[in-house]
Amino acid sequence: MSGNSSQVSDGAAAVVLMKRSEAQRRGLPILGILRSFAVKGCPADVMGIGPTVAIPLALKKC
């Protein structure tokens, strides 16, 4: 078995972001609104906890 084989949890996604006016010009439906974002890194030995800090930061910006 390969050391980098896919897990059951692996997946893929895509997002297209544009101004509301551009979506309207193209006749595309507004499916969501991006109100805020935040980025937070963490040391490699505690990988996976970044969202526990980034989510509250993003919510404070709303």
SEDOLO-780408 format. One line per 8 residues: number of its first residue (from 1); their letters; for each residue x, y, z of C-alpha. Coordinates in steps of 0.2 Angstrom, whole numbers, plus 5000, padded with zeros to 4 digits. Layout:
BEGIN
NUM = a = X/Y/Z | ...
END
This chain:
BEGIN
1 = msgnssqv = 5000/5000/5000 | 5007/5017/4996 | 5011/5029/5010 | 5001/5043/5002 | 4985/5033/4997 | 4968/5042/4998 | 4958/5040/5014 | 4940/5037/5015
9 = sdgaaavv = 4939/5055/5022 | 4948/5063/5006 | 4937/5074/4995 | 4937/5088/4983 | 4928/5105/4982 | 4928/5121/4971 | 4922/5138/4975 | 4919/5152/4962
17 = lmkrseaq = 4919/5170/4971 | 4914/5186/4962 | 4905/5202/4965 | 4887/5202/4967 | 4886/5214/4952 | 4896/5202/4941 | 4885/5187/4946 | 4869/5197/4941
25 = rrglpilg = 4877/5202/4925 | 4880/5184/4921 | 4863/5179/4926 | 4870/5168/4940 | 4861/5164/4956 | 4868/5171/4973 | 4871/5155/4983 | 4880/5163/4997
33 = ilrsfavk = 4889/5178/5004 | 4906/5178/5011 | 4905/5190/5026 | 4922/5187/5035 | 4937/5176/5035 | 4952/5173/5046 | 4969/5163/5045 | 4978/5156/5059
41 = gcpadvmg = 4993/5145/5059 | 4999/5133/5072 | 5014/5122/5076 | 5015/5106/5066 | 5015/5096/5082 | 4998/5102/5086 | 4991/5102/5068 | 4972/5103/5066
49 = igptvaip = 4969/5116/5080 | 4970/5131/5069 | 4952/5132/5066 | 4948/5133/5084 | 4957/5150/5084 | 4952/5156/5067 | 4934/5154/5068 | 4931/5165/5083
57 = lalkkc = 4942/5178/5074 | 4932/5177/5059 | 4916/5179/5069 | 4922/5195/5078 | 4924/5203/5060 | 4906/5200/5056
END
